[in-house]
Amino acid sequence: MIFFKKKTKENELLKILPQTKGEYFPDYPLADLTWLKVGGNAEVLYLPQDEEDIIKFLKEKPHNVPYTILGGGSNVLIRDGGVPGVVIKLSDGHFNKFEVNQEKFEIKCEAGLYNAKIGKIAQENQIGGFEFLSTIPGKVGGTLRTNASCYGREMKDILVSATVIDGFGDKYEVDTADFQLSYRNSLFPKDWIITSVLLRGYKEDKDIIKNKIEEFQQKRKETQPIQEKTAGSAFKNPTGLKAWQLIEKAGCKNLKIGGAEVSDKHSNFLINNGKATAQDIEELGEKIIEKVKDTTGIELEWEIRRFGVKDAKHSSFGGNKR
Ligand SMILES: Cc1cc2nc3c(=O)[nH]c(=O)nc-3n(C[C@H](O)[C@H](O)[C@H](O)COP(=O)(O)OP(=O)(O)OC[C@H]3O[C@@H](n4cnc5c(N)ncnc54)[C@H](O)[C@@H]3O)c2cc1C
């Protein structure tokens, strides 16, 4: 559970945002809300309390105020100049309710629930098919948004439907097929907020589930730098190829820029060694893209989602000026 530090400082944006049940935090440092631990501030961070709160916020906020959604922060890079507008975070204290339908092997849960928790709920209720999810960092909303996958299964395989709110504050139930989920992607608009999901598995023995989760956890430990400050795979695998192999072929295995490094455990993972800025990490990624293109002719595509303003010096609100 994250405890959000209150700031007394006002900012201009705060004055024009609607009154809500949720809390606003001006100039809020986002680095600690992400796995990479880099980047600047949100102009305003907003922690909504429930769906109605989000709806009210979206219906009443001025149209020209942009917003960005943050889940567990395990797949994002916040740039050093921070994120203009409002960053909406589905916090740990809200959006964490769930219901289990044991007859249908279904779990309905709010989008702020951590994947690991959902995996545990599935295991306790003898629902199979969620084991892969247990080992993916982050929350289920971000996991649907990215159609995260591992060990042969993806979010698409367990999703029945989701509740979303669009940019006008209107709420919809969307079936799996309508999301058009594909490798790390979905077709729904960027500004839609997923508030809950309905997931379905199948009947499975508790011990089989437990063993599978342990096997996946072990594999991850052996092959990925899960204890490091990282955002998972930096680049998508081009069709039929592995990004890490292309990265190694291009001679980027030990590449470093400032405090950003290519992981020696997995070449598609970029790491903040504790001293990196967001710029170091992004530059390292861009260097890799360039070298892979020169060596193989293939252009890698970022998997990490990058948000905000690059230049901290010219940010009108709290940039990371290290
Ligand atoms: C060590 C490590 C290992 C990883 N392994 C894997 C892996 O095996 N497979 C894999 O696919 N990924 C992996 N990832 C990446 C990441 O864990 C997944 O993409 C995860 O599902 C992201 O969830 P999140 O809550 O952290 O989303 P965030 O990182 O917070 O956000 C990701 C995206 O989703 C959007 N978003 C977040 N919540 C919502 C919401 N409620 N509504 C709408 N949009 C939303 C954000 O705007 C952003 O675009 C790994 C990451 C790490 C750090």
The ligand as an SDF file (V2000), in Angstrom:
LIG
                    3D

 53 58  0  0  0  0  0  0  0  0999 V2000
    9.8480   -7.2910  -13.8440 C   0  0  0  0  0  0  0  0  0  0  0  0
    8.7490   -7.1260  -14.8570 C   0  0  0  0  0  0  0  0  0  0  0  0
    8.3010   -8.2090  -15.5870 C   0  0  0  0  0  0  0  0  0  0  0  0
    7.2780   -8.0600  -16.5360 C   0  0  0  0  0  0  0  0  0  0  0  0
    6.8490   -9.1480  -17.2250 N   0  0  0  0  0  0  0  0  0  0  0  0
    5.8660   -9.0320  -18.1320 C   0  0  0  0  0  0  0  0  0  0  0  0
    5.3760  -10.1760  -18.8600 C   0  0  0  0  0  0  0  0  0  0  0  0
    5.8180  -11.2920  -18.6510 O   0  0  0  0  0  0  0  0  0  0  0  0
    4.4140   -9.9870  -19.7740 N   0  0  0  0  0  0  0  0  0  0  0  0
    3.8930   -8.7500  -20.0280 C   0  0  0  0  0  0  0  0  0  0  0  0
    3.0040   -8.6420  -20.9000 O   0  0  0  0  0  0  0  0  0  0  0  0
    4.3020   -7.6540  -19.3560 N   0  0  0  0  0  0  0  0  0  0  0  0
    5.2650   -7.7550  -18.4150 C   0  0  0  0  0  0  0  0  0  0  0  0
    5.6910   -6.6600  -17.7260 N   0  0  0  0  0  0  0  0  0  0  0  0
    5.0910   -5.3450  -18.0020 C   0  0  0  0  0  0  0  0  0  0  0  0
    3.9070   -4.9970  -17.0770 C   0  0  0  0  0  0  0  0  0  0  0  0
    4.0230   -5.6880  -15.8490 O   0  0  0  0  0  0  0  0  0  0  0  0
    2.5390   -5.3150  -17.6790 C   0  0  0  0  0  0  0  0  0  0  0  0
    2.3560   -4.6080  -18.8820 O   0  0  0  0  0  0  0  0  0  0  0  0
    1.4170   -4.9480  -16.6820 C   0  0  0  0  0  0  0  0  0  0  0  0
    0.2820   -5.6210  -17.0560 O   0  0  0  0  0  0  0  0  0  0  0  0
    1.1520   -3.4480  -16.6080 C   0  0  0  0  0  0  0  0  0  0  0  0
    0.2250   -3.2190  -15.5600 O   0  0  0  0  0  0  0  0  0  0  0  0
    0.2930   -1.8840  -14.6780 P   0  0  0  0  0  0  0  0  0  0  0  0
   -0.8820   -1.8550  -13.7840 O   0  0  0  0  0  0  0  0  0  0  0  0
    1.6160   -1.7800  -14.0180 O   0  0  0  0  0  0  0  0  0  0  0  0
    0.1280   -0.7810  -15.8060 O   0  0  0  0  0  0  0  0  0  0  0  0
    0.9010    0.6040  -15.9400 P   0  0  0  0  0  0  0  0  0  0  0  0
    2.3400    0.3350  -16.1840 O   0  0  0  0  0  0  0  0  0  0  0  0
    0.5510    1.5090  -14.8440 O   0  0  0  0  0  0  0  0  0  0  0  0
    0.2340    1.1450  -17.2960 O   0  0  0  0  0  0  0  0  0  0  0  0
    0.4200    0.4560  -18.5170 C   0  0  0  0  0  0  0  0  0  0  0  0
   -0.5280    1.0600  -19.5690 C   0  0  0  0  0  0  0  0  0  0  0  0
   -1.8790    0.7810  -19.2000 O   0  0  0  0  0  0  0  0  0  0  0  0
   -2.6270    1.9860  -19.0350 C   0  0  0  0  0  0  0  0  0  0  0  0
   -3.5300    1.7560  -17.9140 N   0  0  0  0  0  0  0  0  0  0  0  0
   -3.2170    1.3930  -16.6470 C   0  0  0  0  0  0  0  0  0  0  0  0
   -4.3350    1.2010  -15.9240 N   0  0  0  0  0  0  0  0  0  0  0  0
   -5.3730    1.4690  -16.7450 C   0  0  0  0  0  0  0  0  0  0  0  0
   -6.7850    1.4670  -16.5850 C   0  0  0  0  0  0  0  0  0  0  0  0
   -7.3650    1.1560  -15.4290 N   0  0  0  0  0  0  0  0  0  0  0  0
   -7.5620    1.8220  -17.6490 N   0  0  0  0  0  0  0  0  0  0  0  0
   -6.9900    2.1310  -18.8300 C   0  0  0  0  0  0  0  0  0  0  0  0
   -5.6690    2.1550  -19.0560 N   0  0  0  0  0  0  0  0  0  0  0  0
   -4.8660    1.8140  -18.0080 C   0  0  0  0  0  0  0  0  0  0  0  0
   -1.5920    3.0740  -18.7890 C   0  0  0  0  0  0  0  0  0  0  0  0
   -2.0860    4.3350  -19.1880 O   0  0  0  0  0  0  0  0  0  0  0  0
   -0.4470    2.5810  -19.6730 C   0  0  0  0  0  0  0  0  0  0  0  0
   -0.6930    2.9220  -21.0120 O   0  0  0  0  0  0  0  0  0  0  0  0
    6.7030   -6.7780  -16.7580 C   0  0  0  0  0  0  0  0  0  0  0  0
    7.1500   -5.6840  -16.0100 C   0  0  0  0  0  0  0  0  0  0  0  0
    8.1570   -5.8410  -15.0560 C   0  0  0  0  0  0  0  0  0  0  0  0
    8.5940   -4.6510  -14.2590 C   0  0  0  0  0  0  0  0  0  0  0  0
  1  2  1  0
  2  3  1  0
  2 52  2  0
  3  4  2  0
  4  5  1  0
  4 50  1  0
  5  6  2  0
  6  7  1  0
  6 13  1  0
  7  8  2  0
  7  9  1  0
  9 10  1  0
 10 11  2  0
 10 12  1  0
 12 13  2  0
 13 14  1  0
 14 15  1  0
 14 50  1  0
 15 16  1  0
 16 17  1  0
 16 18  1  0
 18 19  1  0
 18 20  1  0
 20 21  1  0
 20 22  1  0
 22 23  1  0
 23 24  1  0
 24 25  2  0
 24 26  1  0
 24 27  1  0
 27 28  1  0
 28 29  2  0
 28 30  1  0
 28 31  1  0
 31 32  1  0
 32 33  1  0
 33 34  1  0
 33 48  1  0
 34 35  1  0
 35 36  1  0
 35 46  1  0
 36 37  1  0
 36 45  1  0
 37 38  2  0
 38 39  1  0
 39 40  1  0
 39 45  2  0
 40 41  1  0
 40 42  2  0
 42 43  1  0
 43 44  2  0
 44 45  1  0
 46 47  1  0
 46 48  1  0
 48 49  1  0
 50 51  2  0
 51 52  1  0
 52 53  1  0
M  END
$$$$
